[in-house]
Amino acid sequence: MFRYFLLVIFSATSPAMLQAQVASAPELNAKSYILADFDSGQVIVQKDPDKKIEPASITKMMSAYIIYEALSEGAIAKTDLVTISEKAWKMGGSKMFIEVGKQISVDDLLKGMIIQSGNDATVALAEHVAGSEAYFVDLMNRKAAELGMNNSMFQNTTGWPADDHYMSTRDMFTLARAMIRDFPKEYELYKVKDFTFNNIPQSNRNKLLWRDETVDGIKTGHTEAAGYCLVASALREDMRLISVVVGADSDNDRTAQTQSLLNYGYRFFETRRLYAANESIGDLRVWKGVADQVGVGLTKDLYLTFPRGQYKQLSAAADRPDSVVAPLNQYQTIGKLSIRLQDRLLFEDDLYVLSAVERAGFFKRLSDSVKSVFD
């Protein structure tokens, strides 16, 4: 038999708090955009987030992810010297200005790709990792599928215009989130403002790095078809937001619109960790086991994003049995946890048994059989 347990996280506050309203989100003059929280993954603002769009140099985020994986696995090292191919040297568009036949370190090529958005550096790195750009692109598409980027397809490493080369803004958010989560130390390179190579100084194209000290990345892009694009992330008081703006009319527009999204998110929303992974949020009575109780909880940290000032209005409810019979396996599903803000469902997921409980011996099982009749 299942019972519904209400776990009030905080007591109610004044009626005025219940009536608090969130201001309307800004409407941007862009093809597609999204603003979402890094920890919770919850979307705050969006427009056509699954529309397939030419991503321009935003593509290099995926190239960087694959290169970071190769570094973490020891397949390549930052001290490796890469001999620059004619193909890499001939790349058009934004360039690091490397020369054919020269040997450049992976470390410098990474800076050229990320800070200067060098198409030449990107192709050189791809060839070093996979032997050819074509094989590297195959790795990019496999990783996109693995990350759940369902509206992305890559034909090259740089974002050079090509048929069937596209991403969605939701996928760009997914990739940015994975980048920051999986490679936090490497991600720090995205906030570097300038890099000089071969006596040619170039600045990071992300103007927000100069205008907003809380912004620490990530990537710009521009082609005639894609328009001006910017994936940005900011960290303010332990709350990280990621915004994606695709198809703005100018560099200034993408910068201003991104700033508008970020300011809106921080002004009207907050994110908190409600439960830690493997934290018991309630005990379950166990019959015929070596233990009489077992904790139930979640296997991942639960972060929730909600309107600012509404923290005390959140309530959690666990739909689970009032007792179970051993044996129990660790992380066995045992019910559902839901979080509501007044009558709005914000979160729902499985509850798990946090530790295994073995079946007890004969006499303990017999005793529990009798006790359970009168419980």
C-alpha positions as CSV (number, residue, x, y, z in Angstrom):
1,M,0.0,0.0,0.0
2,F,1.3,3.5,-0.9
3,R,0.8,6.5,1.2
4,Y,1.4,10.2,0.4
5,F,3.8,12.0,2.8
6,L,3.9,15.8,2.7
7,L,7.3,17.1,3.6
8,V,7.0,20.9,4.1
9,I,10.4,22.4,3.4
10,F,9.5,25.7,4.9
11,S,6.6,27.3,6.6
12,A,4.2,29.6,4.8
13,T,4.8,33.3,4.7
14,S,2.5,36.2,4.1
15,P,-0.2,36.2,1.4
16,A,1.6,39.0,-0.4
17,M,4.5,36.6,-1.0
18,L,2.1,34.1,-2.6
19,Q,0.9,36.8,-5.1
20,A,4.4,37.8,-6.1
21,Q,4.7,38.1,-9.9
22,V,7.7,37.7,-12.2
23,A,8.1,40.5,-14.8
24,S,7.7,39.5,-18.4
25,A,10.8,38.2,-20.1
26,P,12.6,40.4,-22.6
27,E,11.7,39.7,-26.2
28,L,14.8,39.6,-28.4
29,N,15.3,40.4,-32.1
30,A,17.0,37.1,-32.8
31,K,16.2,33.9,-34.6
32,S,16.4,31.7,-31.5
33,Y,17.5,32.0,-27.9
34,I,17.5,30.3,-24.6
35,L,18.4,31.1,-21.0
36,A,18.8,28.3,-18.5
37,D,20.4,27.5,-15.2
38,F,23.6,25.4,-15.2
39,D,22.9,23.4,-12.0
40,S,19.2,22.7,-12.4
41,G,19.1,22.6,-16.2
42,Q,15.8,24.5,-16.0
43,V,14.9,26.8,-18.9
44,I,13.9,30.4,-17.8
45,V,13.4,32.0,-21.3
46,Q,13.3,30.5,-24.7
47,K,12.3,31.1,-28.3
48,D,12.4,28.3,-30.9
49,P,15.0,26.4,-28.8
50,D,14.8,23.3,-31.1
51,K,15.0,25.0,-34.4
52,K,17.9,23.8,-36.5
53,I,20.2,26.7,-37.3
54,E,23.6,27.3,-38.9
55,P,25.9,27.6,-35.8
56,A,28.9,29.3,-37.4
57,S,31.9,29.3,-35.0
58,I,29.8,28.0,-32.1
59,T,30.7,24.7,-33.7
60,K,34.2,25.1,-32.1
61,M,32.7,24.4,-28.7
62,M,32.2,20.8,-29.8
63,S,35.7,20.7,-31.3
64,A,37.1,21.9,-28.0
65,Y,35.1,19.3,-26.1
66,I,36.6,16.5,-28.2
67,I,40.1,17.9,-27.8
68,Y,39.6,18.2,-24.0
69,E,38.5,14.5,-23.9
70,A,41.7,13.5,-25.8
71,L,43.8,15.5,-23.3
72,S,42.0,14.0,-20.3
73,E,42.5,10.5,-21.6
74,G,46.2,11.1,-22.3
75,A,45.8,10.6,-26.1
76,I,47.5,13.9,-26.6
77,A,49.3,16.4,-24.4
78,K,49.5,20.2,-24.4
79,T,53.2,20.0,-25.0
80,D,52.8,18.0,-28.2
81,L,54.1,19.8,-31.3
82,V,51.7,19.8,-34.2
83,T,53.1,20.1,-37.7
84,I,50.8,22.5,-39.6
85,S,49.3,21.0,-42.7
86,E,48.6,22.9,-45.9
87,K,44.8,22.4,-45.4
88,A,45.0,24.1,-41.9
89,W,47.2,26.9,-43.2
90,K,44.8,27.6,-46.1
91,M,41.6,28.0,-43.9
92,G,39.8,31.2,-44.5
93,G,37.8,33.3,-42.0
94,S,39.1,34.0,-38.6
95,K,42.7,32.9,-38.2
96,M,45.5,32.4,-35.7
97,F,48.0,33.0,-38.6
98,I,49.9,29.8,-38.3
99,E,52.3,28.8,-41.1
100,V,52.4,25.6,-43.1
101,G,55.2,23.2,-42.0
102,K,55.8,25.0,-38.7
103,Q,55.4,23.1,-35.5
104,I,53.1,24.7,-32.9
105,S,52.2,23.3,-29.5
106,V,48.8,22.0,-28.7
107,D,48.6,24.6,-25.9
108,D,49.1,27.5,-28.3
109,L,46.7,26.0,-30.8
110,L,44.1,25.8,-28.1
111,K,44.5,29.4,-27.3
112,G,44.3,30.3,-31.0
113,M,41.1,28.3,-31.4
114,I,39.3,29.5,-28.3
115,I,40.5,33.1,-27.8
116,Q,41.1,34.0,-31.4
117,S,38.5,31.6,-32.9
118,G,41.1,30.5,-35.4
119,N,39.8,28.2,-38.1
120,D,43.4,27.2,-39.0
121,A,44.2,26.3,-35.4
122,T,41.0,24.2,-35.1
123,V,41.7,22.1,-38.2
124,A,45.3,21.6,-37.1
125,L,44.1,20.3,-33.7
126,A,41.5,18.1,-35.3
127,E,44.2,16.5,-37.6
128,H,46.4,15.9,-34.6
129,V,43.7,14.2,-32.5
130,A,42.1,12.1,-35.2
131,G,44.4,12.1,-38.2
132,S,42.1,14.0,-40.4
133,E,39.3,16.6,-40.1
134,A,36.8,14.0,-41.5
135,Y,37.5,11.5,-38.8
136,F,37.4,14.2,-36.1
137,V,33.9,15.3,-37.4
138,D,32.8,11.7,-36.9
139,L,33.8,12.0,-33.2
140,M,31.9,15.2,-32.9
141,N,28.7,13.7,-34.2
142,R,29.0,10.6,-31.9
143,K,29.6,12.9,-28.9
144,A,26.5,15.0,-29.9
145,A,24.3,11.9,-29.9
146,E,25.8,10.8,-26.5
147,L,25.1,14.2,-24.9
148,G,21.5,14.1,-26.2
149,M,22.0,16.9,-28.7
150,N,19.1,15.7,-30.9
151,N,19.1,18.7,-33.3
152,S,22.8,18.9,-34.2
153,M,24.8,17.7,-37.1
154,F,28.4,18.6,-38.0
155,Q,30.1,18.5,-41.3
156,N,33.3,20.3,-40.3
157,T,35.2,21.4,-37.2
158,T,35.0,25.2,-37.6
159,G,31.4,26.1,-38.5
160,W,32.3,27.0,-42.1
161,P,29.0,27.1,-44.0
162,A,28.0,23.6,-45.3
163,D,24.9,21.8,-46.1
164,D,23.4,19.7,-43.2
165,H,25.6,21.5,-40.7
166,Y,23.4,22.7,-37.9
167,M,22.7,23.0,-34.1
168,S,19.8,24.2,-32.0
169,T,20.0,26.7,-29.2
170,R,18.9,24.0,-26.7
171,D,21.8,21.8,-28.0
172,M,24.2,24.7,-27.6
173,F,23.1,25.0,-24.0
174,T,23.5,21.3,-23.5
175,L,27.0,21.4,-24.9
176,A,28.0,24.5,-22.9
177,R,26.7,22.9,-19.7
178,A,28.7,19.7,-20.4
179,M,31.8,21.7,-21.1
180,I,31.7,23.5,-17.8
181,R,30.8,20.4,-15.9
182,D,33.2,18.0,-17.4
183,F,36.3,20.3,-18.0
184,P,36.1,23.1,-15.4
185,K,39.8,23.8,-15.4
186,E,40.0,23.9,-19.2
187,Y,36.9,26.1,-19.3
188,E,38.9,28.9,-17.7
189,L,40.6,29.6,-21.0
190,Y,37.3,31.0,-22.3
191,K,37.5,34.1,-20.2
192,V,41.0,35.1,-21.4
193,K,40.6,38.4,-23.3
194,D,43.7,38.5,-25.5
195,F,46.3,36.3,-27.1
196,T,49.4,37.2,-29.2
197,F,50.9,34.7,-31.6
198,N,53.5,35.3,-34.2
199,N,53.6,39.0,-33.0
200,I,49.9,39.4,-34.0
201,P,47.7,40.4,-31.0
202,Q,44.1,39.4,-31.2
203,S,41.2,39.9,-28.7
204,N,38.5,37.6,-27.7
205,R,35.3,38.4,-29.7
206,N,33.1,38.1,-26.6
207,K,32.6,41.7,-25.6
208,L,30.8,40.8,-22.4
209,L,34.1,39.8,-20.9
210,W,34.9,43.5,-20.7
211,R,31.4,44.7,-19.8
212,D,30.3,42.2,-17.1
213,E,32.9,40.8,-14.7
214,T,30.6,37.9,-13.9
215,V,30.8,36.6,-17.5
216,D,33.5,34.0,-18.0
217,G,32.8,32.6,-21.5
218,I,31.9,31.1,-23.9
219,K,31.8,31.5,-27.7
220,T,30.8,33.9,-30.5
221,G,30.0,33.0,-34.0
222,H,29.1,34.8,-37.2
223,T,28.3,34.0,-40.8
224,E,26.0,35.8,-43.3
225,A,23.4,33.0,-42.9
226,A,23.7,32.5,-39.2
227,G,23.8,36.2,-38.2
228,Y,25.6,37.1,-35.0
229,C,25.6,34.4,-32.3
230,L,26.8,34.3,-28.7
231,V,26.8,31.5,-26.1
232,A,27.6,33.2,-22.8
233,S,27.8,32.1,-19.2
234,A,28.0,34.1,-16.0
235,L,28.4,33.2,-12.3
236,R,26.9,35.5,-9.7
237,E,26.7,34.4,-6.0
238,D,27.1,30.7,-6.8
239,M,24.3,30.8,-9.4
240,R,25.5,30.1,-13.0
241,L,23.3,30.9,-16.0
242,I,24.0,30.0,-19.6
243,S,22.4,32.1,-22.4
244,V,22.4,31.4,-26.1
245,V,21.5,34.1,-28.7
246,V,21.5,33.1,-32.4
247,G,20.8,35.3,-35.4
248,A,21.2,38.8,-34.0
249,D,21.7,41.7,-36.5
250,S,25.1,42.8,-35.2
251,D,27.9,42.2,-32.8
252,N,26.5,45.0,-30.5
253,D,23.0,43.5,-30.7
254,R,24.1,40.0,-29.7
255,T,26.1,41.5,-26.8
256,A,23.2,43.7,-25.6
257,Q,20.6,41.0,-25.9
258,T,22.7,38.5,-24.1
259,Q,23.2,41.0,-21.3
260,S,19.5,41.5,-21.2
261,L,18.8,37.8,-20.8
262,L,21.4,37.3,-18.1
263,N,20.2,40.4,-16.1
264,Y,16.6,39.2,-16.3
265,G,17.5,35.7,-15.0
266,Y,19.5,37.0,-12.1
267,R,17.0,39.7,-11.2
268,F,13.9,37.5,-11.1
269,F,15.1,33.9,-10.4
270,E,17.2,32.0,-8.0
271,T,18.6,28.5,-7.8
272,R,19.2,26.4,-4.7
273,R,20.2,22.9,-3.8
274,L,17.3,21.3,-2.0
275,Y,18.7,17.8,-1.5
276,A,22.2,16.3,-1.8
277,A,22.8,13.0,-3.6
278,N,22.5,10.1,-1.3
279,E,21.0,12.3,1.5
280,S,18.2,10.6,3.4
281,I,15.0,12.7,3.1
282,G,13.0,10.1,5.1
283,D,13.2,6.7,6.6
284,L,11.2,3.6,5.5
285,R,10.1,0.9,7.9
286,V,11.7,-2.4,6.9
287,W,10.2,-5.8,7.9
288,K,12.2,-9.1,8.1
289,G,15.5,-7.3,7.4
290,V,18.8,-7.0,9.3
291,A,17.9,-3.3,9.7
292,D,14.5,-2.0,10.8
293,Q,14.8,1.2,8.8
294,V,16.4,2.4,5.6
295,G,16.8,5.9,4.2
296,V,15.3,7.0,0.9
297,G,16.5,9.8,-1.3
298,L,18.0,10.8,-4.7
299,T,21.1,9.6,-6.5
300,K,21.9,13.1,-7.8
301,D,22.0,16.5,-6.2
302,L,18.6,18.2,-6.6
303,Y,18.9,21.9,-7.7
304,L,15.8,23.8,-8.4
305,T,15.3,27.2,-10.1
306,F,12.3,29.2,-9.1
307,P,11.0,32.9,-8.9
308,R,13.2,34.9,-6.5
309,G,11.6,35.3,-3.1
310,Q,9.5,32.1,-3.4
311,Y,11.9,29.7,-1.5
312,K,9.6,29.4,1.5
313,Q,6.6,28.5,-0.6
314,L,8.2,25.3,-1.9
315,S,6.9,22.0,-0.6
316,A,8.0,18.4,-1.2
317,A,5.9,15.3,-1.2
318,A,7.0,11.7,-1.3
319,D,4.7,9.1,-2.7
320,R,6.1,5.8,-1.3
321,P,5.0,2.7,0.6
322,D,4.8,3.1,4.4
323,S,6.8,-0.2,4.9
324,V,8.7,-2.8,2.8
325,V,9.9,-6.3,3.3
326,A,13.6,-7.2,3.0
327,P,15.7,-7.9,1.0
328,L,16.3,-4.5,-0.6
329,N,18.9,-3.5,-3.2
330,Q,20.8,-0.3,-3.0
331,Y,19.2,2.3,-5.4
332,Q,16.1,0.3,-5.8
333,T,13.2,2.5,-6.9
334,I,10.8,2.9,-4.1
335,G,8.5,5.8,-5.0
336,K,8.3,9.4,-6.4
337,L,9.4,12.8,-5.1
338,S,7.6,15.9,-6.3
339,I,8.3,19.5,-5.6
340,R,5.6,22.2,-6.0
341,L,5.5,25.9,-5.8
342,Q,1.9,26.4,-4.6
343,D,-0.1,24.4,-7.2
344,R,2.6,24.3,-9.9
345,L,4.7,21.1,-10.2
346,L,8.4,22.1,-10.6
347,F,10.0,18.7,-10.2
348,E,9.2,15.0,-10.1
349,D,11.5,12.0,-10.1
350,D,12.1,8.6,-8.6
351,L,13.0,8.0,-5.0
352,Y,15.6,5.3,-4.2
353,V,16.6,3.1,-1.4
354,L,19.9,4.5,-0.3
355,S,21.5,1.3,1.1
356,A,21.0,-2.4,0.7
357,V,19.1,-4.3,3.5
358,E,19.7,-8.1,3.7
359,R,17.1,-10.6,4.7
360,A,17.2,-11.3,8.4
361,G,17.6,-14.8,10.1
362,F,14.6,-17.0,10.8
363,F,13.8,-15.7,14.3
364,K,13.9,-12.1,13.3
365,R,11.7,-12.8,10.4
366,L,9.2,-14.7,12.6
367,S,9.2,-11.8,15.1
368,D,8.6,-9.2,12.4
369,S,5.7,-11.3,11.0
370,V,4.0,-11.1,14.4
371,K,4.8,-7.4,14.9
372,S,3.6,-6.4,11.4
373,V,0.1,-7.7,12.2
374,F,-0.3,-5.2,15.0
375,D,1.6,-2.3,13.4
